């Protein structure tokens, strides 16, 4: 069962992104592995958060 989508309290900046079909497939494969199966925008937000937490040497 899908959980209801929650809107952010504060409206953020809109960022439009085009992705190639191979990356879209990777994104869709990743999001289907998540417990709540987020939509593409939420999946992208989560992946960006993960990427920003990575420590770079």
C-alpha positions as a printed NumPy array, in Angstrom:
array([[  0.   ,   0.   ,   0.   ],
       [  1.35 ,   3.426,  -0.935],
       [  1.756,   6.018,   1.777],
       [  0.169,   9.407,   1.11 ],
       [  2.544,  11.99 ,  -0.342],
       [  3.533,  14.733,   2.075],
       [  4.152,  18.236,   0.824],
       [  7.087,  20.168,   2.15 ],
       [  6.217,  22.934,   4.595],
       [  8.257,  25.43 ,   2.565],
       [  8.112,  25.602,  -1.221],
       [ 11.585,  25.055,  -2.65 ],
       [ 13.212,  26.012,  -5.924],
       [ 12.009,  24.209,  -9.042],
       [ 14.828,  22.411, -10.837],
       [ 14.077,  20.847, -14.211],
       [ 16.265,  17.912, -15.217],
       [ 16.358,  15.819, -18.373],
       [ 17.724,  12.3  , -18.086],
       [ 18.588,   9.833, -20.796],
       [ 16.592,   6.582, -21.076],
       [ 19.376,   4.452, -19.551],
       [ 19.533,   6.69 , -16.465],
       [ 15.718,   6.758, -16.239],
       [ 15.753,   2.956, -16.155],
       [ 18.378,   2.964, -13.388],
       [ 16.331,   5.511, -11.449],
       [ 13.135,   3.482, -11.851],
       [ 14.926,   0.272, -10.838],
       [ 16.274,   2.02 ,  -7.704],
       [ 12.951,   3.501,  -6.665],
       [ 11.115,   0.177,  -7.097],
       [ 13.512,  -1.32 ,  -4.529],
       [ 12.411,   1.263,  -1.944],
       [  9.758,   0.202,   0.539],
       [  7.345,   3.014,  -0.376],
       [  8.174,   3.185,  -4.122],
       [  8.62 ,   6.949,  -4.389],
       [  7.814,   8.844,  -7.561],
       [ 10.669,  10.037,  -9.732],
       [ 10.922,  13.526,  -8.169],
       [ 11.08 ,  12.108,  -4.625],
       [ 13.564,   9.432,  -5.711],
       [ 15.808,  12.112,  -7.215],
       [ 15.604,  14.178,  -4.006],
       [ 16.592,  11.123,  -1.928],
       [ 19.496,  10.254,  -4.2  ],
       [ 20.751,  13.848,  -4.127],
       [ 20.611,  13.788,  -0.302],
       [ 22.622,  10.548,  -0.283],
       [ 25.159,  12.002,  -2.701],
       [ 25.58 ,  15.133,  -0.608],
       [ 26.375,  13.042,   2.486],
       [ 29.3  ,  11.265,   0.805],
       [ 32.678,  12.413,   2.062],
       [ 35.039,  13.424,  -0.742],
       [ 38.778,  13.092,  -0.251]])
